[in-house]
């Protein structure tokens, strides 16, 4: 039976290069998160809707199907198992509450 302390010793220590890369990515993510505000999201939503309107002439009319672009996330795609595991790992490493 392997105890927690022994298991931690079995894992190789993080290299300086990996540590620097992790810190760089962490800073980039923090910077991105600061820029995601309700106002910025609203602005981007308006930009997307305007783009769609500008390109309406190029659309093909579907007679047999009903498709909507924005459904307020009512029909979101399910996360893959791998993405879920990565999300949990990041949350644990950064102490992000669920």
N, C-alpha and C positions, 0 to 999 in steps of 0.2 A: 504494500500500500504506500503510495507516494503522498507525503504531506505537502501542505501549501508552500512552506518555506523551501522544501527540496525542489518543488516544481518551479518556483521562481528562480532558483539557482540554475536550473536546467536551460532556461531561456537565455539566449545570447544578449549581451548588452548592446544597446543601440549605438550605432556608429555616429561620429561627429557629423558626417555628411548627411546621414538620415535625419539626425536631430535638427540640422540647419534647414533641411527641406521641409520638415514638419512645421517648424516655426514660421517659415516663409508662407506656407500654405495656410497656416492658422491666421496670420496677419492679413492675408488676402481675403479669406472668408469673413473675418471681422469687418474689413473695409466694405465688402459687398453687402453685408448685413446692415451696416449703417446707412447705406444708400437705398435700402428697401423700406420705403415709408408708404403709408396709405396714399399720400399725394403723388408720389412717384408711380405707384401702381395705377392710380386713376389716370395719370397723364399717359402712361404707356397703353392703357386700355383704349383711350381716345385715339391715340396714334394708330393702333391696330385697326380700329373701326374705320378710321378715315382711309387707311390703306385699302381695306376691303372695298369701301365705297368707290375709291378711285379706279379700282380694277374690276368693277362690276361688269363692264362691257365684255370682258374676256371670259366671263363665267358661262358654263354650260347649264342650261335649265334641265333639271331632272324631273321627268313626269311620273315616274313610277316609285320614287323614293322620297322620303322626307328626311333631310339631314339638317341639323342645326350646328353652327360653329360654336356658340357659347351657350352652355346649359347650366351656368353657375356651379360647376363641378358636381352635378347630380349623378353623372355617369363617369366617374373617374376610373382609370385603368388600375387594376390591382398590381401591387408591387411584387416583383419576383422575390423568391426566397433569398437570393444573394444580395439584392438591394436592401432588403429588410435587415439582413445580418450586418451589412456594412453600416446602415443607419444606427443600429443598436450599438455597434462598436464605437462609432464616433460619439454618440451620446454618452457612453460610459467614459471614454477618454477625456471628454471635455466637461463632464458633470452637468450635462444638459438634462433638465427634468422632462419627463415624458408628457 
